[in-house]
Amino acid sequence: MINPIAEEARTTDAEGGHRPAVSVVVPCRNERLHIEETLQSILSQRGVAGGYEVLVVDGQSDDGTRDVLRRLQASHPSLRVVDNPPASPPPP
């Protein structure tokens, strides 16, 4: 039997592939000492209908944060890392 809630929550991307129903966005920069505990807490949560992804938006970390993120990605397919390159401040 198909779960109607899960089917309703399921979405597709432009190419027709599965896209999670929920995205958790975690901005970070130089969080080597804390990012693993933070992400393990998020990734250990019970799943939701339609699935979820965790997007870490890294602002050019240079303290080893990226090494931690790569290691975690190897065992958590729902974890994605996105670069946040430096940008000029927004206008006033």
N, C-alpha and C positions, 0 to 999 in steps of 0.2 A: 504494500500500500504506500502511496506517495504522501509524504508529509506536506500538506498545503502551505503551512507557514514557511517551511524551508524553500519550497518552490517559489513562493511569492517573493522571498528575500533574495533569491539568486538573481544576479544580474550578469550581463555579458558586456564585453568591451567591443570596440569597433570591429575587431577581427572575428568576433563571435566566440571568443574564449571566455572562460569563467572569471568573473571579477568578484572579489569578496564583498559582502554586504556592509562590512564595517572596516574602517581604516583608523588605526590609532597612530597619531603623528607625535613623534618625540624629537623636538629640536635639541641639539647638543653641540658643544664645542669644548674640547679638552676635559672630558668627563671620565677618563680612564679609571679613576678610583671608584666611580659610582654607577657607571652605565650598565655593567653586567647585572648587578643586583636589581636595578630598575627594570631592565628588560626581562630578567627571569621572573620577576613578579607579574609583569604583564603577560608573558608567554605561558605562564602556568594557569591562567584563568580558564574557566570552562568555556568551551566554544559556543558560538552563537549560530542560529539558523542562517545559512548562506555563507558562513565562514568569516574570518577576519584576517587582516594583515597588519603588521607593525612596520611603519615607515620611520626610520631614523634619518633625520635631516641634519647632516653633519656640516658644521661651519668651519671647515678647514682645520680640524684637530691636528695637533702636532705633538701630542703627549703619549701616543700609543693607543688612543681610543679606537682608531681604525683597526688595529690588530685585534682588539677585543671583539669588535663588530664582525670582522671576517670569521673569527673562530665561532662565534655564536650563529652566524649565517649557515655554517656548515651543518649544523644540527637542527636548525629551525627554518624550514622552507617558507614560512609566512613572514619572515623578517627580511626587509629590504632596506638598503642604505642608499640615500639620495644625497648628492653633493649640493651644498649651499655655498656657492662661490662668493667671495667678497663683493659687496655692492656699495654704491654710494648711498648715503643716508637719504631718506625721503625728503622732498621739499617741505618747508614749514607750512 
